[in-house]
Amino acid sequence: MASFKGNNLYIHGSELKTGILLTNLGTPDEPTAPSLKTYLRQFLSDGRVIETPKAIWWLILNGIILNIRPSKSAKNYQSVWTDEGSPLLLHTQKQKELIQNFLDKKYSDLVFDIGMRYGNPSIEKGLNNLRNQNCDRIIVLPLYPQYCAATTGSTFDAVAQELQKWRWVPSLRFIGSYYDQPLYIQALKNSIEDFWSKKEKPTKLIFSYHGIPKKYLDKGDPYHCFCRRTTRLVAEAMGLPEESYMTTFQSRFGPAEWLQPYTDKTIESLAKNGTDHIHVISPAFSSDCLETIEELNEENREIFMENGGKKFGYIPCLNDREDHIILLTSLLENELHGWV
């Protein structure tokens, strides 16, 4: 017999509210091998992330990867962990607070929460917090500018899986992407120009996006196109010469071919061939995290300098910049029309 979650806290006649859930990829609870093993098991068991046949992948994941990778990943997380905790979680919490402060001045009866696709606080917990505060309408904003099945699509799966358990299913609005929104492009432009106002302008600007296996593109995932469009729109807004910037992809995993050109190989080649001053920005990440702080600003900086580079600059993610918060509130306000 099916069993569904009812809202026993609801009192007939109570005023119903609109919930807003910000989501991101997630983070381990601690920068330790046991915590990473739990986190990686959840992450790498997602069929949207790894499209290998389940029986084969289960053996690889549990027989090899989860016995080797957690210790290495824990050391990487330890290098970026702060006294307050995970950078990704802290930035997401700050973004929620700033968005809430802005929207609460204009609208009543809004309830805000966050949910991570993997790890804690979970999407399940965030949705149930909204349900328990009498939200019969929910807007979900995944903080991934460029839609990808492995991120945005997986987030929708998690939301849908949780709502299947509810007796009273809310009205739902889901923001799939914002890779070409004018306010997003403007915020990226502003962040680059702000960085350049304090640093010497580089010879080459690298737009580095998180990679996905090339076969996902071949099967129809639009992510690659969206990334390149973001780069082009920012470059056009800034009037950058075509030879002064490029798009690359980072964070590949496993032996299969991923989207190219690869960030690390590109940076190595640029340094070896005489480009001695570069800046790197990662527009696919709404918050600084392991992949930007440790991989881009540390590992790739080291690759560049060891191969002849002289000056390397990392342009931070949009994080809690005011123009970023204005963008995110604008996206939400577009969805609030007709509801509040």
Secondary structure, 3 states (H helix, E strand, C coil): CCCCECCCCCCCCCCCEEEEEEEEEEECCCCCHHHHHHHHHHHHCCCCCCCCCHHHHHHHHHHHHHHHHHHHHHHHHHHHCECCECHHHHHHHHHHHHHHHHHHCCCCCEEEEEEEEEECCEHHHHHHHHHCCCEEEEEEEECCCCCCHHHHHHHHHHHHHHHCCECCCCEEEECCCCCCCHHHHHHHHHHHHHHHHHCCCCCEEEEEEECCEHHHHHCCCCHHHHHHHHHHHHHHHHCCCHHHEEEEEECCCCCCCECCCEHHHHHHHHHHCCCCEEEEECCCCCCCCHHHHHHHHHHHHHHHHHCCCCEEEEECCCCCCHHHHHHHHHHHHHHHCCCC
